[in-house]
Amino acid sequence: GVGQTPKWPQRLKVAPERVRTFSGGSDGAFRKDTTQWVARVNHYKTLVPDLGTDKIRNVMDMNTLYGGFAAALINDPLWVMNVVSSYGLNSLNVVYDRGLIGTYNDWCEAFSTYPRTYDLLHVDGLFSAESHRCEMKYVLLEMDRILRPAGYVIMRESPHFVNSVKNLATGMRWNCHQRDTEDAKNGDQKLLICQKKDWRSSKAASE
């Protein structure tokens, strides 16, 4: 199957044969996901104008399926680390077959950031899927650690988790605002757009 993978860049938009090796995976689902993420990324760029410019270079998609978010950004001056949850669908081979990079991670544990941190973290449904395994505040603290000062977070979640994260993020000195998704009629998901403050303690500032 791998030997029949199309050449770059065609392979980015062609459903790999291995998309059918896990539950729910199909050519149709892959095509729908690809189209959906183009619309979503276009909407993101209206909410985070720096996305698509050289101000955001290192990006992480923290809970990807097919790598659709990264594929929709392929013409922008950035790179995306695609992270597949080690407790989710085993779809990392599809990410690789598209010509993208990625890894597994259990977000109840730390993520190795050597040698870089990130300008933008994208989170799609991670808390809804895995909040039963560990407390959300610890995942947010890990996100704060790997996010650069003035870096952004784009979170797609249920309204419940958006509200909960917004309250916790205030304590971490993130500036956050809630927005509708690209489908304003969709009440099942909301967006939370956050930016990490570049701050120092008053003692450090006086020195």
C-alpha positions in Angstrom: 0.0 0.0 0.0 2.8 2.4 0.9 4.5 1.8 -2.5 1.3 3.0 -4.2 1.3 6.4 -2.4 1.1 9.3 -4.9 4.0 11.7 -5.3 4.1 15.0 -3.4 2.1 17.2 -3.4 -0.8 15.0 -4.8 -0.4 12.7 -1.8 -1.5 15.5 0.5 -5.1 15.4 -0.8 -5.5 11.7 -1.8 -6.9 9.3 0.7 -4.2 6.7 1.6 -5.0 3.0 1.5 -4.2 2.8 5.2 -7.1 5.2 6.0 -9.4 2.1 6.1 -7.3 0.3 8.7 -9.0 1.8 11.8 -12.6 2.2 12.9 -14.5 4.9 11.1 -11.8 5.4 8.5 -12.8 5.7 4.8 -12.1 7.5 1.6 -15.2 9.5 2.1 -14.5 10.5 5.6 -11.0 11.6 4.5 -12.3 13.8 1.7 -14.9 15.3 4.0 -12.3 16.0 6.7 -10.0 17.7 4.1 -12.7 20.0 2.8 -13.9 20.8 6.3 -10.5 21.9 7.5 -10.0 24.3 4.6 -13.2 26.1 5.7 -12.1 26.0 9.4 -8.6 27.4 8.7 -10.0 30.2 6.6 -12.2 31.1 9.6 -9.3 30.9 12.0 -7.4 33.4 10.0 -10.1 36.0 10.5 -9.8 35.5 14.3 -6.0 35.3 14.5 -4.6 37.6 11.7 -1.1 36.5 12.5 -1.9 32.9 11.3 -0.5 32.6 7.8 2.2 35.2 8.4 5.8 34.8 9.5 4.8 35.7 13.0 3.6 32.2 13.6 6.2 29.6 12.5 6.0 26.6 14.9 2.5 25.1 15.2 1.2 22.0 17.0 -2.1 20.3 16.3 -2.6 18.5 19.7 -5.3 16.1 18.8 -5.3 15.4 15.1 -7.0 12.6 13.1 -5.9 12.8 9.5 -3.7 15.9 9.7 -6.4 18.0 8.0 -5.5 21.2 9.9 -1.8 20.9 8.8 -2.8 20.1 5.2 -5.0 23.3 5.1 -2.0 25.4 6.1 0.5 23.8 3.7 1.0 27.0 1.6 1.7 29.2 4.7 5.3 29.9 6.1 5.0 27.5 9.0 5.3 23.8 9.9 2.9 21.7 12.0 3.7 19.0 14.5 0.7 16.6 14.3 0.0 14.8 17.6 -2.2 11.7 17.6 -3.5 10.8 21.1 -2.1 7.5 22.3 -5.6 6.8 23.6 -7.4 7.7 20.4 -7.7 6.2 16.9 -4.4 4.9 15.6 -4.3 7.2 12.6 -0.7 8.4 12.6 0.1 6.2 9.5 -2.4 8.4 7.5 -0.6 11.5 8.6 2.7 10.0 7.4 1.2 8.8 4.1 0.0 12.4 3.4 3.7 13.5 3.7 3.2 15.2 7.0 5.1 14.8 10.3 3.6 13.6 13.6 4.0 11.7 16.8 1.9 10.0 19.5 1.4 11.5 23.0 -0.6 10.9 26.1 -1.6 14.4 27.2 -1.9 13.3 30.8 1.9 13.2 30.6 4.5 15.7 29.5 5.4 16.3 25.9 9.1 16.5 24.9 9.6 20.0 23.4 13.4 19.7 22.7 14.6 21.7 20.8 11.7 24.2 20.4 8.6 25.6 21.8 5.5 26.6 19.8 3.9 29.8 18.5 0.4 28.3 18.2 -1.3 25.3 19.8 -4.5 23.9 18.1 -6.8 21.8 20.2 -9.8 20.0 18.7 -12.0 18.1 21.1 -9.1 16.9 23.3 -10.8 17.7 26.7 -14.1 16.2 25.6 -12.4 13.0 24.7 -9.9 12.6 27.5 -11.0 14.7 30.5 -12.1 11.5 32.3 -8.4 10.4 32.5 -6.7 13.4 34.0 -7.6 16.9 35.3 -7.8 19.6 32.6 -5.7 22.0 34.6 -2.6 19.8 34.3 -3.0 19.7 30.5 -3.4 23.5 30.4 -0.2 23.9 32.5 1.7 21.7 30.1 0.3 23.8 27.2 1.5 26.9 29.0 5.0 25.4 29.3 5.4 24.6 25.7 3.8 27.8 24.4 6.0 30.8 23.7 5.2 34.2 25.3 2.7 36.0 23.1 1.8 32.6 21.5 -1.7 31.6 20.6 -4.1 28.8 21.5 -7.1 28.0 19.2 -9.5 25.6 20.9 -12.5 23.9 19.5 -14.6 22.4 22.3 -18.1 22.0 23.7 -19.4 25.2 25.4 -18.9 23.5 28.8 -15.2 23.0 28.3 -14.7 26.3 26.6 -16.1 28.1 29.7 -14.1 25.9 32.1 -10.8 26.5 30.2 -11.5 30.2 30.0 -11.7 30.4 33.8 -8.5 28.5 34.3 -6.7 30.3 31.6 -7.3 33.6 33.3 -5.3 32.4 36.2 -2.4 31.5 33.9 -2.5 35.1 32.5 -3.8 34.2 29.1 -6.1 36.7 27.3 -9.0 34.7 26.0 -12.2 35.4 24.1 -15.0 33.0 23.0 -16.1 33.0 19.3 -18.5 31.0 17.1 -17.1 28.3 14.8 -17.3 28.8 11.0 -20.8 27.4 11.3 -22.4 29.9 13.7 -25.5 27.7 14.0 -23.5 24.8 15.5 -24.2 25.0 19.2 -22.3 21.8 20.0 -18.9 23.5 19.5 -17.4 26.9 20.3 -14.0 28.4 19.7 -11.8 29.8 22.4 -9.0 32.1 21.2 -6.2 32.8 23.7 -2.9 34.6 23.7 -0.3 34.0 26.4 1.0 37.2 28.0 4.6 38.1 27.9 4.9 39.1 31.6 7.5 39.3 34.4 7.0 39.6 38.1 7.1 43.2 39.5 10.4 42.2 41.3 12.1 41.1 38.1 10.8 44.3 36.3 12.3 46.5 39.0 15.7 44.8 38.6 
